[in-house]
Amino acid sequence: MGGMRLLLLPLLILSLASCATQTPPRHAKHHYAVNVQELGRRIWQNECAGSVQGLVSWNAGEAFPSLGIGHFIWYPAGVQEAFDESFPTFVRYARARGAQVPAYFDGPAPWPDKAAFLADRSGRADTMRRWLAAHVEVQAQFIMARSRLALRRMMQHSSNPQAIQRRYSALAGTTQGMYCLVDYVNFKGEGTKDTERYKGQGWGLLQVLEEMRGYPTGSAATAEFSRAAGAVLTRRVQNAPAARGEQRWLPGWLNRCKTYR
C-alpha cells in the first residue's frame, strides 16, 4: 500500500500543477483573469488576520500545526487524523512550480505536540513564517489548483454536473469569484460527504452552486453566489437538531456571505 501511495503522489502533483495553468471549460465567458497576489492577500486576511505570526500556528485542541495563508495541515511523526494533510502536498507543488523550498519543510512537522511548539526557542517557526510571507502567490496558486480538482468531485456528486461546471467557471474567471469559491470551501466544505447532511440536505460549496439561479457572470455571479450561500446556510440551521442551537451562529455566517458580493 505504501508503494502505491508513492506511485500516486507524482500523479497528484502533476494534476495540481496542470490545474493551475489550464484553460477554462468552453462554457466559460471569461478566461481566468484572477489577480493571484490579491487573492492570496484576501485568503491570508481571512485565515490569519493578515499577520505573519499566523502563518505558523497551532490551534487549541488540535494535534498538528497549520501553516501558510490556507492553514495547510502538517502532521507530526506518528500523528494521523481524518483531515487532509495538505502542507507536504503544497511543498511538492511549490517545487514543481520552480520555488526554492527549504529542506526544513520536508518530513513530518518538527514539533511532536503543541507544548513543544510553544516551548521552541530555536527560531524555526519564525524562519518558516518569513518564507511563507515571501511566497504568497504560489500558495494562492496551490489553493486554486486544489479548488479545480474539487470541481471534479462536485460534478460527480451532482445530478446536473453541467450546471455546476458552468457556474463554477463563471466564478473562477474573476478574483472576487475565485475568492468566493476557495473561501466557502474553507468555511463549510465541498458538500460531497454524506456525513455532512441534515435531513438529507448538505451545506457545502456543491449545494451553493446548485442553489444558484441561472448562469450569471462577472459581478452578477458573485452577487448570486452570496444570496445562494445565505439561503443554503439558513436551510442548514432550519434543518439542524434543536439541541445544537445553530441559530446563534447564523448572523455571523450571513455576514461572511455578504463578503462574497
N, C-alpha and C positions, 0 to 999 in steps of 0.2 A: 504493500500500500504506500509506503514512504517513497519507493521508486516511482510509482505512478504520479505522486504529487510533484516530484522533481521534474517529470516529463511534462506535466500540465502547466507548471509555473511559467516557462518561457512563452507558451501559447497565450496565457493570460496577459503577460506584459506586452506582447506584440499586439494583442487585441486592444488593450488600453491605449497603446501608442497610436495605433491606426485610427481609433475613435477620436483622438484629439485633433486629427487633421482631415478627417473625412468630410466630403461634401454632404449637404443636407439631402434628405429624400426629395424626389421630384415634385412632391406636393407643396414644398415649402415656397412661400412667397419671397422670403429673404434668405440671403446667404448668411453664414454665421459671422455677423458683424459685431462680435462681442468684444468689448474692451476688457481684456483679461486682467489687467492690473486693477481696474476699477472694481471688477467682480471680486477679485481677491481681497481688496480692502474692505468691501462690504461684508464678505464672509468673516474676515478677521474681526471686524467690529462686532458682528453678531455673536460669534463663538468665544471671543477672548476680550471683548470690550476694547479692541484695538490696541491692547497692551503687549509689549514684548514679553513681559513676565508670564502672561497667559499662554505663550507658545509652548511652554513645557510645564505641565501641571499634573496634579494627582488629586482627583475628586474624592470627597468623603465617601466611604463605603465601597470604593472600587479597588480591585486587586491589580490595577495596571495604571501607568501614566498615560496621558493624552498629549499628543504633540501636533504642532502646526496650526494653521488657520482653520482646518477642518476637524481639529481634535482627533487625529488619527490614533487609534489604539495600538499600544506596543506592550506585549506580554513579557513579564519577567520569566526566567527559566522555570519550568515546572508548572506554570500557570496556563490553563486552557479553559476558556469560558465560551458561552454561546455567541458572543459578539464577534463580528468580523475583525480580525487583526489586520488593520489597513496600513499601519506605518511601514512594515517591511515591504509591502507591495509598492507603496509610494517611493521608497528608496530605490527599488529596482526600476520603476518607471522613470524617475528623475535621471538615473544614469543612462537609461535607454534614450532619453531626450538630450543627452550630452552634458548634463550638470555634473560638476565635480563634487561628489558627495563624500564627506569624510568617512574614514573607516570606522570611526566610533559609532556610526549609525547602524553598523552591522550586528547580527546576532540578536540575542534576547535583550530586553531592557536591562540596563546596568544596575538597577536597584531592585532588590528582592521584594520590598514592600514599601508602603508609604512612609513608615518611620525612618527607614534607611534613606529614602529620598529627601525627607526634611532635614535629616542629620548630615547630609553630604556637604562638605565644605571644599570639595575639590575644584569647584567652578565648572564642572562638566555640563550641568544644566544651562548655565549662562552661555557657554560656548555654543551649545545646541540652539539656544534661542537666537543668538546672533546670526547663525547660518540660516535658520528658518525665516527670520525677518528680512534677510537679503535675498530670499528666493520665494517670494510670494507668488510670482507668476507661474512657476512650474507647479506649485501646489494647487493653484486655481485650475490649471490645465488638467491635472490629475483628477480633480473633483468633477470637472466637466466630462472627462472621459468615462469615469465611473457612472455618471448620470446617463450617458448614452448607452452604456451596457444595461443599465436598469430599464431603459425603454424596451429592450427586447423581452425582458421578463414580464413587464406590464402588458405588452401586447399578447403574450402567451396566456395571460390570465383574464383577458378581456373578451367579451362577446362581440365587440366591434373594434378590432385592432387597428383598422384603417383610420378611424376617428381619433384614436389615441395617438397614432403617429402624426397625423396632420396637426393636431393641437399642440403636441409636444414640439414639433418642428417650427411652428409659428412662434412659440415662446422662446425656443432656443436660438432664434435669429437676432435677438437683441440682448443687451447687457441686463436690462431690467427683467426680461423674461427668463433668462438663464438663472438670474438670482432667485426668481420665484421657484423654479424647478429644484435647484440644489438646496435652498433654504427649507422648503417644505419637507423634503426627504429627511434632512437633519432634524426637523421639528417633529414629524409624525410618521415617517417611514414611507416605503414604497406602496404599501397596501396590497401586497401579494400573499401575505401569510394568513392562513385560515385561523390562526390563533388570535389575530388582531381584528376581531369582529364583535359587535354587539347585535344580537337579533339577526345575525347573518349579514350585517352591513359593516363594511370597513370604513376607514377614515384616512387612508394614505393618499399618496400622490395619484395613484391609479384612480381612486374614487373621485378626486377633484377633477381630473381630466375627463372622466365620464360625466360628471355633473355640469361641465361647461356647455353653454348653448352655442350652437353653430360653429363656425370656423373663423373667428376674428383674427386679425393680425395687428402687429405694432402695439400701440398703447391700448387699443381696444381689447387685445388678447390679455394683457396683464390686468386690466380692469375686470374682465370677466373671470379670470383666474381668481382674483381677490374675492369676488362675490361667491364663486363656487366653493372656495376653501372655507369661507364663513358658513355657508349652507351645510357643508359636509361635517364640520365640527359641531355645529348646532344640533344636527341629527345625531351625532355621536352622544352628546350629552343627554338628549332625549331618550336614547336607547340604553344608556348606561344603567346598571343596577343602582337603585336609590342609595344603597349603603355606601357607594363610592363617593357620593357627594361631588360629582364633577361639575356641577353648576358653578361652584366657586371659582373654577379655572377659566370658564368661558369668556369673561370680559378680557382677560389678558390674551387669550388665544385670538379673539377677534381683533384686538389691537395689532397683533402681529400680522394678521391677514391684511390689515389696511396698508402695511408697508409694501405689499405686492402691487399696489395701484401705480 
